[in-house]
Amino acid sequence: MRFCVTTAFREWLGVELFFATMPHSVLASRYVVVAAVLGGALFAACGSSSESMFSGGNADSGTNGSSGSSGNFVDPNGDGGTSPGTTVTALVFDPAAQTIVVDGSGPKTATYKLHATLPGGSVVDVSPESLQFDRPDLASAATGNPVTLTAGGEYAGTGKLHAIYGGVEALADLTVQIAHKDVGAGVTPTIQAALDAAGLGQDPAVSTFRYPYDKTVFPLGITSPLVMWDAPVSGDVYKLHLEQATYTYDLYATVNGLGQLRVDQTVWDRITASNTGDPLKVTLSRYSMANKTAYAAATQSYTIAPVSLRGAIYYWTASQLNGVRQGHIARIRPGSGSLPEPMSTGRSDQCMGCHAVSADGSTLAAAIEAAPTGDPATSPYTNGWKNGRAWASFDLPAGTVRKQTTMHGGNLALTPDGKYTVFGGRMQTNAQASSNTWQAGSKYMTLADTKTGDIVVASGLDDVQIAAGAGLAMPAFAPDGKHLAAVEFTGAANELRDNVLPNSVSIVIFGFDQATLKFTATPTRLPVASFAPYAATGIGYPSFTPNGKYVAFHVGNHSTGCFNDVGYGNCDDGTRHRGAIWYQATDGTGQPVRLAALDDPPAAGDKELTVEPTFNPVERGAYSWVVVTSMRDWGNKLTGAAINGKRRLWVAAIDTATGATDPSHPPFYLEGQEDSPNMRGFWTLAQCTPTPAPGAGGGQCSAGFECCSGFCDKGVCVDVSKIACTGIGGECTSSGDCCNPSSVSCVDGRCSANVVK
């Protein structure tokens, strides 16, 4: 078994700062000459306070007096008499801050003079000995007199310019603003001017967006969202305006058919990477071709989280129509151009499902129908099913089989390291369905080794304290492996075997010791609230937040999507599953909170259609990120009856600082998934791209969030570096950290000038 496509994973993180270090050399032999010329003044400087600075060398000085004793020194920089060895009392950039606007007409430049104040009070212009600009994504720096920064207009933001001369550091800021316009074919200057006019009247036909939702939180690196609305007629011209603190973008286009526009992916990536925490405001305007009038149509705003969630989401695509089952596990990598990678069993008649993925992304477990041949499940692990649905474990990301068992696996959960799985249900065989006899180690659920399939008989699962005659289903481990959550349910004897027909009672949480592989007998039973319009019998699929302090779960008309509905059999695509996501503290205190922002889209017909939450096991950007299954409309792209056949994956941000109020945000659609009923998305973050060693290959990137260092420069991941050298009084770990290290030493963690004797 293998994935149709297998590639190395990477983890993409948020943008960090990078300091591009220029070469810095020290001409040590000149300091003796300078000392002889300056005499007592130099000794006074060497013995003064830490605010006094000893000059650094200049790689471009070109002096011809490197070892002479004439007492003369040249002006190598043409800087009015300063040279290596001269004491500088102050150093400043002029101006201290600038703003430039890049509007698409070409690169823009900003120049800075570097003023050095000499001991006598005179001020001269100098070229820096060392120069850095900490945001090379904004502009490139060129040393000289003056210093020049050139912005190409890819990203917006503010960077800091550093210069060192004479052991003193000067700082300046550069803010790059971008104003970008894309004008589509057929949009005349007259129409563009009309759409740009201030004070447009409200559009009588368009006032809201269908998608995305207002106040959605987007991470970096995802597919540029398809903006959708209800267009009254075909052929009108629209302006889509995006605005944040330092970046504005306008797209003008004629829209034929459905109201849909998508910002170019490169532009979307640059806008979101340039965001500094302020809302990204989106405004739609319409120019009516019928009456030659421009209108203000709709406005909303998004939050951009400064992190990426690149990695993989493993989900189950399951379809059953007229009793014919089709299903498999697929993988999708959230981001531009992502395509599903199906996991194949090698047989078209086999259905895979009821899966789980370990928090570290190393292991997947899934139940396989009729695998490997015939009826695989052996007594006493058939659990009452003819085809057995035996579980198998797989190594990720390759998708190769680790172990194919002959044990029914209707419920599956994996420890964070993927070494063990909890599976099954209340143990019974076909012949024992009425007597509820059980195998040791498997009274309610079973713990087993994913490499060997061996049962951990003494796990303590046989001794857990649950309601008399009850069973456990839908298990989930906390990301730290210290707890297991499950749904406690009751029912007839033949309904206690897995998660298909539970009559849920509550969510129970057991402690787990990974070292001893022991579960606590007494669980924490979470309080049950009034889950109107549903009852506790519809609780399903608990999932822990990354910090393990909360669980999300759904409450609906049924705890699973697999049940009888009017006119349909079990699990058919036409089954109508309704529900909402709730959120509750795992310590058993407080009442559950309904995640209304996640559950309730603006359209009334889309409410109460969201189930099956699974959290990304790692917190990112002060949010927990949850994948949910929803039967809601995706704008005007995916519409129709809210049935199982419309199940799709959505992603939402949940605030990590939670209380009694709703911590959720509206979700976004996970583009690239299969056009089929998809559910139960398990998230694994990918490995980031490391910075290559000097002179080594590799480390290719297109954006900073792909790199472990957080920064991509000229297509290669680079590390954040420090300023080239530290002036006197600055912190150091060795003399090499200090400017002019032949005459300045690192003493007690501070750069100090050597006393000339």
GIHU-V606497 format. One line per field, one symbol per residue. ss: DSSP state (H for helix, E for strand, - for the rest). psi: psi as a letter, one per 40 degrees, with the letter a starting at -180 (. if undefined). A space follows every 50 residues. Layout:
ss = ???
psi = ???
//
This chain:
ss = -EE--------------------------HHHHHHHHH-HHHHHHH---- -------------------------------------EEEEEEE--EEEE EE-----EEEEEEEEEEE----EEE----EEEE------EEE----EEEE E-----EEEEEEEEE--EEEEEEEEEEEEEEEE-----HHHHHHHH---- EE--------E-----EEEE-----EEEE------EEEEEEEEE--EEEE EEEEE---EEEE--HHHHHHHHHH-----EEEEEEEEE----EEEEEEEE EEEEEEEE--EEEEEEEEEEE--EEEEEEEEE--------EEEE------ -EEEEEE-----EEEEEE---------------------EEEEEE----E EEEEEEEE---EEE-----EEEE----------------------EEEE- ----E-----HHH-------EEEEEEE-----EEEEEEEE--HHH----- --EEEEEEEEEEE----EE----EE----------HHHEEEEEE-----E EEEEEE--------E--E----------EEEEEEE-------EE-HHHH- ---HHH--EEEEEEE----E--EEEEEEEE---E---E-----HHH-EEE EEEEE--------E---EE--------EEEEEEEE---E----------E ---HHHE---EEE--EEE-------E----E---HHHE-----EEEE--E EEE----
psi = hiidhhiiiihhaihiihhhhiihihgdeeddddddddbdddddddeaie eihhiiihdedfiefdeifeeiiigdefffeiihehhhdihiihieiihi hheeeiiiihihihhhhideeihihihidhhihegeddiiihiagiihhh heediiahihhhihhfeihiiiihhhihhhhhhihehidddddddeiifi ihhedheiidiiiheihhiieihhihhiihhdiieihihhhhhadehihh hhihhhbighihhhdddddddddeieeiihhhhhihhhddefihihciii iihhhfiifibihhihhhhhhfehhhiihihhhhihehiihihieeheeh hiafiihideeeihiihhhfidibhdhihffdfehdedfiiiiihiedei hdhhifhhfdhhiiideediihiaahhiideeddefiihhefddihhihe ddehhgdfeedeeigiiheiiiifihiideeeihiihhiiaideeedaed figidihihiihhddefhiidhihhiihahfheiieeehigihiideeei iiiihadieiegihiheiaheideihhiiihihiieeeiiiihhgddddg idhdeeiffhigihihehihffihhhhihieiigbedhiaigideehihi hihhhdgiaeiheiiiiihgieiigihiighhhhiiiihihiiheiaafi ieideeiddehhhfehhiihiiidihiheiiidideeiifedehihhfei hhhhhh.
//
